[in-house]
Amino acid sequence: MPLFLVPGSFEAELGLGSLRSWIFLFSMVPLSVLMTWVYNNSARSTLSAVLIRYSGNLCGALLPETDRVAALELAFLSLAALAAVLGWGARRLTRQSALSGAGKRLGSAGSPEAAGPHSP
């Protein structure tokens, strides 16, 4: 069940269809880009993604809950996601570079174990 329909949840308090609910929904895109970028560029650390999520929740608890603050949050997230994509490239948002390097070490059976611990 969507949290917008659960009484007492943060999302329900935004009001389904309100300006703040739309800003909240649109902010999920840049937040997802940032979390993906950090996760993939921190040796796939789940803790890094959790800390980003926690910092967003902390800011939400410390800042006033207004449409203006929500719009500024969306703008900040969008600029940060854009900087990550433009500064480091969209290829860093995927594990493709890590997978291509691992493919060179695969043995004949197609697994890293088949290559042995001292294989080039």
C-alpha positions in Angstrom: 0.0 0.0 0.0 1.4 3.4 -0.9 2.4 5.4 2.2 0.3 8.3 0.9 -2.7 6.3 1.9 -1.4 5.2 5.4 -2.8 7.6 8.0 0.0 9.1 10.2 2.8 8.6 7.8 5.0 11.4 6.6 3.7 11.0 3.0 0.1 11.1 4.1 0.7 14.3 6.0 2.0 15.9 2.8 -1.5 15.5 1.3 -2.0 13.4 -1.9 -1.8 15.8 -4.9 -0.5 18.7 -2.9 2.5 20.7 -4.1 4.7 19.2 -1.4 3.7 15.7 -2.5 4.7 16.4 -6.1 8.0 17.8 -5.0 8.6 14.8 -2.8 7.9 12.4 -5.7 10.1 14.3 -8.1 12.9 14.5 -5.6 13.1 10.7 -5.6 14.8 10.8 -9.1 17.9 12.8 -8.2 18.1 11.1 -4.8 18.2 7.7 -6.5 20.9 9.0 -8.9 23.0 10.2 -6.0 22.5 7.1 -3.9 23.4 4.9 -6.9 26.5 7.0 -7.6 27.7 6.9 -4.0 27.0 3.1 -3.7 28.8 2.2 -6.9 31.8 4.5 -6.1 32.3 3.4 -2.5 33.1 -0.3 -3.2 29.4 -1.0 -3.2 28.9 0.0 0.5 25.4 -0.3 1.6 26.3 1.9 4.6 27.1 4.8 2.3 23.6 4.7 0.8 22.0 4.4 4.3 24.0 7.4 5.5 22.7 9.5 2.5 19.2 8.5 3.3 19.7 9.2 7.0 21.2 12.7 6.3 18.1 13.5 4.2 15.8 12.4 7.0 17.9 14.5 9.5 17.7 17.6 7.3 13.9 17.0 7.0 13.6 16.9 10.8 15.7 20.0 11.3 14.4 22.3 8.6 10.9 23.8 8.6 8.3 21.9 6.6 7.3 24.4 3.9 6.8 24.3 0.2 9.8 26.6 -0.3 12.2 24.4 1.7 11.0 21.3 -0.2 11.6 23.1 -3.5 15.1 24.2 -2.4 15.8 20.5 -1.4 14.6 19.4 -4.8 16.9 22.0 -6.5 19.9 21.0 -4.3 19.4 17.3 -5.0 19.0 17.9 -8.7 22.2 20.0 -8.9 24.1 17.4 -6.9 22.9 14.6 -9.2 23.7 16.6 -12.3 27.2 17.4 -10.9 27.8 13.7 -10.3 26.7 12.7 -13.8 28.5 15.5 -15.5 31.6 15.5 -13.3 32.2 11.7 -13.2 30.1 10.5 -16.1 27.0 8.4 -16.4 29.2 5.3 -16.8 30.1 5.6 -13.1 26.4 5.2 -12.2 26.6 1.5 -13.2 28.8 -1.4 -12.2 29.8 -1.8 -15.9 33.4 -0.7 -15.3 33.8 -3.1 -12.3 32.3 -6.0 -14.3 34.4 -5.4 -17.4 37.6 -5.6 -15.3 36.4 -8.8 -13.5 35.7 -10.4 -16.8 39.4 -10.4 -17.8 40.2 -12.5 -14.8 37.6 -15.2 -15.4 38.9 -18.7 -15.9 37.6 -21.1 -18.6 34.7 -22.2 -16.4 33.6 -18.5 -16.3 34.0 -18.0 -12.6 36.7 -16.2 -10.6 37.4 -19.3 -8.7 38.3 -21.2 -11.8 41.0 -18.6 -12.6 42.8 -19.4 -9.3 44.2 -17.0 -6.7 47.4 -16.1 -8.6 46.0 -15.7 -12.1 46.8 -12.4 -14.0 
